[in-house]
């Protein structure tokens, strides 16, 4: 039986969601307003179940609690990372996430939220909001109070394959027409600055969190642009997108075959192509949209095919 942990996605309907998760990944989404696929998660608000193998039906959360050997006996009460795909068919709210200290003090939660984005697709002209123009917290408060949104928020045009690091405290929003793969700390804490005065089906607006948003924001904003590095291992090209305090993220591009050794645990998301992974003598098919964990108990494995995989892990 396969020791690779293949996972069943968890879907989240959102006011800004669409149907691209079905069209591009063939996911069985619940509606045409599906905004998120949680591909690898141990979070209490949505944890994946294992598909097949000795742990079939177990959740990532339960495995973290009861089989820590799968995760190299890493310490911590909560599974540390969350990998999701976001389909923004409308603009997301402009928001900010707290750091660990603020989250512990104000939300009684272990993690704040530092994240990063890999652009999977985008409509022509699509933009993100990343950062703001205020030089002091007082100026930030005044501009928010006056609703000077166009002057305050910084637009950034995006292209497929772009990568953005979004540390806690960064004012940000994913814009209409953008699909991303997001790797983040396993936290669901979001403070909204602005939501375009949108209403839901009942005519209600979503809550804003101005005081927390201002308190958590990085002031003044500073862009952090990690430098990519590339290494070649036979048929496998590995692009290091970031290595920071919480996570290390690589893009794997395979055309052929590779054999790998493993001394940690890897969170893997197939974003293009198809192929095969073989561990403990059992080959398993891979296709676009698959999410799986290579646990620390798998010491070696083989990959073959034409595949692009986003690989993430906690930074050691």
C-alpha positions as CSV (number, residue, x, y, z in Angstrom):
1,X,0.0,0.0,0.0
2,X,1.3,3.4,-0.9
3,X,3.0,5.4,1.8
4,X,2.5,8.7,-0.1
5,X,-0.3,10.6,1.5
6,X,-2.7,11.7,-1.3
7,X,-5.3,14.2,-0.1
8,X,-8.9,15.1,-0.8
9,X,-9.3,18.8,-1.4
10,X,-11.5,21.0,0.8
11,X,-13.4,23.7,-1.1
12,X,-14.5,27.1,0.2
13,X,-17.3,29.2,-1.4
14,X,-16.6,32.9,-1.4
15,X,-18.4,36.1,-2.5
16,X,-15.6,36.7,-5.0
17,X,-15.2,33.1,-6.2
18,X,-15.9,31.5,-9.6
19,X,-15.7,28.2,-11.5
20,X,-12.1,28.2,-12.7
21,X,-11.1,25.5,-10.2
22,X,-13.4,23.1,-12.1
23,X,-12.4,24.3,-15.5
24,X,-8.6,24.2,-15.0
25,X,-8.2,21.4,-12.4
26,X,-11.4,19.3,-12.9
27,X,-12.2,19.7,-9.2
28,X,-15.8,18.8,-8.1
29,X,-16.5,22.3,-6.8
30,X,-19.7,22.9,-4.8
31,X,-20.8,26.0,-6.9
32,X,-19.8,28.6,-9.4
33,X,-18.7,30.8,-6.5
34,X,-15.9,28.6,-5.2
35,X,-13.0,30.7,-4.3
36,X,-10.5,28.4,-2.6
37,X,-9.2,24.8,-2.7
38,X,-7.4,23.9,0.5
39,X,-5.1,21.3,-1.0
40,X,-2.9,20.5,2.1
41,X,-4.3,21.6,5.4
42,X,-4.4,20.5,9.0
43,X,-6.4,23.6,10.1
44,X,-9.5,23.1,12.2
45,X,-11.5,25.1,9.7
46,X,-10.8,22.6,6.9
47,X,-8.4,19.6,7.1
48,X,-7.9,17.1,4.3
49,X,-8.6,13.4,4.4
50,X,-6.1,10.9,3.1
51,X,-7.1,9.0,-0.1
52,X,-6.1,5.3,0.1
53,X,-3.2,3.6,1.7
54,X,-2.7,2.7,5.4
55,X,-4.1,6.0,6.6
56,X,-7.2,6.2,4.3
57,X,-9.9,8.4,5.8
58,X,-7.6,9.9,8.4
59,X,-7.2,13.7,8.4
60,X,-4.0,15.6,8.2
61,X,-4.9,17.1,11.6
62,X,-5.3,13.6,13.1
63,X,-2.1,12.4,11.6
64,X,-0.2,15.4,13.0
65,X,-1.7,14.7,16.5
66,X,-1.2,10.9,16.5
67,X,1.6,10.0,14.0
68,X,4.2,12.7,14.4
69,X,6.8,10.3,13.0
70,X,5.3,11.1,9.5
71,X,6.5,14.7,10.0
72,X,10.0,14.1,11.3
73,X,8.7,14.4,14.9
74,X,8.5,18.2,14.3
75,X,7.3,20.0,17.5
76,X,4.1,22.2,17.7
77,X,0.5,21.8,18.5
78,X,-0.7,22.8,15.0
79,X,0.2,21.5,11.6
80,X,2.4,24.5,10.5
81,X,1.6,25.2,6.8
82,X,-1.5,25.5,4.6
83,X,-1.4,25.1,0.8
84,X,-4.3,26.4,-1.2
85,X,-5.4,27.5,-4.7
86,X,-7.4,30.7,-4.9
87,X,-9.7,31.7,-7.8
88,X,-10.4,35.4,-7.7
89,X,-13.2,36.1,-10.1
90,X,-13.7,39.4,-8.3
91,X,-11.4,41.6,-6.2
92,X,-10.7,40.2,-2.8
93,X,-11.0,42.6,0.2
94,X,-8.0,44.7,1.0
95,X,-6.6,43.1,4.2
96,X,-3.7,42.5,6.5
97,X,-2.7,39.5,8.6
98,X,-1.1,39.7,12.1
99,X,2.3,38.3,13.2
100,X,2.6,35.5,15.7
101,X,2.8,37.7,18.7
102,X,-0.4,39.7,17.8
103,X,-2.3,36.5,17.0
104,X,-1.4,35.0,20.3
105,X,-2.3,38.1,22.3
106,X,-5.5,39.1,20.5
107,X,-6.8,35.9,18.9
108,X,-5.4,33.2,21.3
109,X,-4.0,31.4,18.2
110,X,-0.5,29.9,17.8
111,X,0.2,31.5,14.4
112,X,-0.1,34.8,12.6
113,X,-0.1,34.6,8.8
114,X,2.9,35.0,6.6
115,X,2.2,33.8,3.1
116,X,3.5,33.7,-0.5
117,X,1.8,33.6,-3.9
118,X,2.7,31.9,-7.2
119,X,0.6,33.2,-10.1
120,X,-1.0,30.2,-11.9
121,X,-3.0,32.2,-14.3
122,X,-4.3,35.8,-14.8
123,X,-6.6,37.7,-17.1
124,X,-4.9,40.4,-19.2
125,X,-4.4,43.6,-17.2
126,X,-5.0,41.9,-13.8
127,X,-3.4,43.5,-10.8
128,X,-2.7,42.9,-7.1
129,X,-2.7,45.3,-4.3
130,X,0.6,45.0,-2.4
131,X,1.5,47.7,0.1
132,X,0.5,51.3,0.8
133,X,1.8,54.8,0.5
134,X,1.5,56.0,4.1
135,X,4.8,56.9,5.8
136,X,3.4,56.8,9.4
137,X,0.7,54.9,11.3
138,X,-1.1,58.2,11.9
139,X,-1.1,59.0,8.2
140,X,-2.4,55.5,7.5
141,X,-5.2,56.0,9.9
142,X,-6.1,59.4,8.4
143,X,-6.2,58.1,4.9
144,X,-8.3,55.1,5.9
145,X,-10.8,57.4,7.8
146,X,-11.1,59.6,4.7
147,X,-11.5,56.6,2.4
148,X,-8.6,57.7,0.2
149,X,-8.2,54.2,-1.2
150,X,-6.9,55.0,-4.6
151,X,-4.1,57.1,-3.1
152,X,-3.4,54.7,-0.3
153,X,-3.1,51.2,-2.0
154,X,-0.4,50.3,-4.4
155,X,-1.4,48.4,-7.6
156,X,1.0,45.8,-9.0
157,X,0.4,44.2,-12.5
158,X,1.0,40.4,-12.6
159,X,2.0,37.8,-15.1
160,X,1.7,34.0,-15.0
161,X,4.7,32.5,-13.1
162,X,5.3,35.6,-10.9
163,X,6.1,35.0,-7.3
164,X,5.3,37.3,-4.3
165,X,6.3,37.1,-0.7
166,X,3.7,38.5,1.6
167,X,5.0,38.7,5.2
168,X,2.6,39.4,8.1
169,X,1.8,43.1,8.2
170,X,1.7,43.5,4.4
171,X,-1.5,45.3,3.2
172,X,-2.6,43.3,0.2
173,X,-5.4,42.0,-2.0
174,X,-5.7,39.6,-4.9
175,X,-7.3,41.2,-7.8
176,X,-10.0,40.1,-10.2
177,X,-9.0,37.5,-12.8
178,X,-6.1,36.1,-10.9
179,X,-5.5,32.4,-9.8
180,X,-2.7,31.7,-7.4
181,X,-1.2,28.9,-5.4
182,X,-0.7,30.2,-1.9
183,X,1.6,28.7,0.7
184,X,1.1,30.2,4.2
185,X,1.3,29.6,7.9
186,X,-1.7,27.6,9.0
187,X,-3.8,30.5,10.1
188,X,-7.2,31.8,9.0
189,X,-6.9,35.2,10.7
190,X,-7.7,38.1,8.4
191,X,-8.3,41.8,9.1
192,X,-10.2,43.7,6.4
193,X,-9.4,47.3,5.6
194,X,-11.8,47.7,2.7
195,X,-14.3,45.5,0.9
196,X,-15.6,47.7,-2.0
197,X,-18.9,48.2,-0.1
198,X,-20.0,44.8,-1.4
199,X,-23.2,43.1,-0.1
200,X,-24.1,39.4,0.1
201,X,-27.4,37.8,-1.0
202,X,-29.1,39.2,2.1
203,X,-27.9,42.7,1.5
204,X,-25.4,42.6,4.3
205,X,-21.8,43.9,4.1
206,X,-18.9,41.9,5.5
207,X,-17.3,43.1,8.7
208,X,-14.3,45.4,8.6
209,X,-11.5,45.4,11.2
210,X,-10.0,48.9,10.9
211,X,-8.4,49.1,14.4
212,X,-6.7,45.7,14.1
213,X,-5.7,46.4,10.5
214,X,-4.0,49.6,11.3
215,X,-2.3,48.1,14.3
216,X,-0.9,45.2,12.4
217,X,0.2,47.0,9.2
218,X,3.9,47.3,8.3
219,X,4.5,51.1,8.3
220,X,6.1,52.3,6.0
221,X,5.6,49.4,3.6
222,X,8.7,47.6,2.4
223,X,8.8,45.3,-0.6
224,X,10.6,42.0,0.0
225,X,11.7,40.4,-3.3
226,X,13.4,37.1,-2.8
227,X,16.0,36.2,-5.4
228,X,15.4,33.0,-7.4
229,X,18.1,30.4,-7.7
230,X,18.1,27.4,-10.0
231,X,19.7,24.0,-9.8
232,X,19.7,21.1,-12.3
233,X,19.5,17.4,-11.2
234,X,19.5,15.5,-14.4
235,X,16.0,15.7,-15.8
236,X,14.8,17.7,-12.8
237,X,15.1,21.5,-12.7
238,X,14.6,23.0,-9.2
239,X,13.9,26.8,-8.8
240,X,14.2,28.0,-5.2
241,X,11.5,30.7,-4.9
242,X,12.0,31.5,-1.2
243,X,13.6,30.3,2.0
244,X,12.5,32.2,5.0
245,X,11.6,31.7,8.7
246,X,8.5,29.7,8.2
247,X,8.7,27.9,4.9
248,X,10.9,27.0,2.0
249,X,9.2,26.9,-1.5
250,X,10.6,25.3,-4.7
251,X,9.2,24.8,-8.2
252,X,10.1,21.4,-9.6
253,X,10.0,21.0,-13.4
254,X,10.6,17.4,-14.6
255,X,10.9,16.1,-18.1
256,X,12.0,12.5,-17.7
257,X,12.9,10.7,-14.5
258,X,14.5,11.5,-11.2
259,X,15.3,9.6,-8.0
260,X,15.3,11.5,-4.8
261,X,16.2,10.9,-1.2
262,X,14.2,12.4,1.7
263,X,15.0,13.4,5.3
264,X,12.1,15.7,6.1
265,X,8.5,15.8,4.8
266,X,7.4,17.6,1.7
267,X,4.0,19.2,0.7
268,X,3.6,18.7,-3.0
269,X,1.1,20.3,-5.4
270,X,1.0,19.3,-9.1
271,X,0.3,22.5,-11.1
272,X,1.0,21.1,-14.7
273,X,1.4,17.9,-16.5
274,X,1.2,14.2,-15.5
275,X,3.5,11.4,-14.4
276,X,4.2,8.8,-11.8
277,X,5.6,8.7,-8.2
278,X,7.0,5.5,-6.9
279,X,7.7,4.8,-3.2
280,X,8.2,1.5,-1.5
281,X,7.9,-0.2,-4.9
282,X,4.4,1.0,-5.6
283,X,3.8,3.5,-8.5
284,X,1.1,6.1,-8.2
285,X,-0.3,8.2,-11.1
286,X,0.1,12.0,-10.8
287,X,-2.0,14.7,-12.6
288,X,-2.5,18.4,-12.5
289,X,-4.4,19.3,-9.4
290,X,-3.1,16.5,-7.2
291,X,-1.9,17.4,-3.7
292,X,0.1,15.0,-1.6
293,X,2.5,14.7,1.3
294,X,5.8,12.8,1.1
295,X,6.2,11.9,4.8
296,X,9.5,11.7,6.5
297,X,9.1,7.9,6.8
298,X,9.6,7.7,3.0
299,X,13.4,7.8,2.6
300,X,13.5,7.6,-1.2
301,X,11.2,7.8,-4.2
302,X,11.2,8.1,-8.0
303,X,9.4,10.6,-10.1
304,X,8.8,10.3,-13.9
305,X,6.8,12.1,-16.5
306,X,6.3,15.7,-17.6
307,X,5.4,17.6,-14.4
308,X,5.5,20.9,-12.7
309,X,5.2,20.6,-8.9
310,X,5.2,23.2,-6.2
311,X,7.1,21.8,-3.2
312,X,7.0,23.4,0.2
313,X,8.3,22.5,3.6
314,X,8.9,24.0,7.0
315,X,12.3,25.7,7.2
316,X,14.8,23.9,9.3
